[in-house]
Each structure stands twice: as C-alpha cells, then as structure tokens.
Amino acid sequence: MKFLGFFDDAQKLKIVRTDKKVSSCLDAFGEIMAEKMKHTSVDRDLVVMRHNFTMEDNKTKERWLHTSTMIISGDSAASGG
C-alpha cells in the first residue's frame, strides 16, 4: 500500500462521473494500481496457483487432501515474448 502511494497526501484519486454515475472506490484503486504497476518491456509475468481439495470416498467416508500447483513464467516483450 505504501508503494502505491496511498499514504501520500499528494495522491489524487480519479473519480470519473459518467451517465450521472460516480466511479467506485474500487475503480479508483484500480486506476492507481494500473499506473504504478504497469509492465515495461523488460518485465515478465509470473502466475502461481495452488488449489487444495479435500476429497471424500462416498462409501467409506475416508477423507484425504489433494493439492494442485501451477507455476508459469512468461518472457518479456524485449526478449520476444
């Protein structure tokens, strides 16, 4: 939150009014994050997902844990990705 400038008194939230509607706090938060966290040509993506499932046998009612993990790294635009 500090990196995004939310504790900086100079930070200006953009509240856009369209069709008599005011953008939400979540929209303003998204605008700040999009500006501060946009990728440069040398940045790479990294996706990490982990799912934990509790499985149960219908007959014996025995339970066990199943874990599924995915880690994928992308290439930067500068390297042709």
C-alpha positions in Angstrom: 0.0 0.0 0.0 2.9 2.3 0.8 4.4 1.6 -2.7 1.2 2.5 -4.4 1.2 5.9 -2.6 -2.0 5.5 -0.6 -0.3 7.1 2.5 0.9 10.1 0.4 -1.1 13.2 0.9 -0.3 14.3 -2.7 -2.0 11.2 -4.1 -5.1 12.2 -6.2 -7.9 9.8 -6.7 -9.6 10.0 -10.0 -13.4 9.9 -9.6 -14.9 9.9 -13.0 -18.5 10.8 -13.5 -20.3 9.3 -16.5 -24.0 9.0 -17.1 -24.7 10.5 -13.7 -22.7 7.7 -12.0 -19.6 8.2 -9.9 -16.8 5.6 -10.1 -16.4 3.4 -7.1 -13.5 3.3 -4.6 -12.5 0.0 -6.2 -12.3 1.7 -9.6 -10.1 4.5 -8.2 -7.9 1.9 -6.5 -7.6 0.0 -9.8 -6.6 3.2 -11.7 -3.8 3.8 -9.2 -2.6 0.2 -9.3 -2.7 0.2 -13.2 -0.5 3.3 -13.3 2.0 2.2 -10.6 2.3 -1.4 -11.6 2.3 -1.3 -15.4 4.8 -3.5 -17.2 7.8 -2.2 -19.0 9.4 -4.0 -22.0 11.8 -5.9 -19.7 9.2 -7.1 -17.2 8.0 -10.7 -17.1 4.7 -12.3 -15.9 4.6 -15.0 -13.3 1.5 -16.9 -12.5 1.3 -19.1 -9.3 -1.8 -21.0 -8.5 -2.3 -23.5 -5.7 -5.6 -25.4 -5.1 -6.2 -27.6 -2.1 -9.1 -30.1 -2.3 -10.5 -32.2 0.4 -11.7 -35.5 -1.2 -14.1 -38.0 0.4 -14.9 -41.5 -0.6 -18.7 -41.9 -0.7 -18.7 -45.4 0.6 -16.0 -45.4 3.3 -16.3 -41.7 4.2 -12.4 -41.7 4.2 -11.0 -38.2 3.5 -7.7 -37.1 2.0 -6.1 -33.9 0.8 -5.3 -33.4 -2.9 -3.1 -30.4 -3.9 -2.7 -29.0 -7.4 0.0 -26.4 -8.1 0.8 -24.5 -11.3 3.7 -22.1 -11.8 4.2 -20.5 -15.2 6.7 -17.7 -16.2 6.4 -15.6 -19.3 9.0 -13.9 -21.4 9.5 -10.1 -21.5 8.4 -8.1 -24.6 12.1 -7.2 -25.1 13.0 -10.9 -25.5 10.3 -11.6 -28.0 7.6 -12.7 -25.5 
